[in-house]
Amino acid sequence: MSDQPVQCEFTCQGCGVKAPGEFYNHGWHKPATWFERSDEDGPQTACSRRCIETISKRSGKTSLVFPL
């Protein structure tokens, strides 16, 4: 039996690109360079700032993110 957890994959809701998740603190998390926020509709996951804009236009939600 392996101590390695089963791989998790995340999908950008803007462009559909897929990337492996990162496992730490006993759980799976989005790739470190991706963006994510959650609200009453669930999480919105984006691989880039451009995809944040795409998701925002589709959902009608704000595209505001903190500056780098």
Secondary structure as UniProt FT lines:
FT   STRAND          9..11
FT   TURN            13..15
FT   STRAND          18..20
FT   STRAND          22..24
FT   TURN            25..26
FT   STRAND          27..29
FT   TURN            32..33
FT   STRAND          35..39
FT   TURN            40..41
FT   STRAND          42..46
FT   HELIX           49..59
//
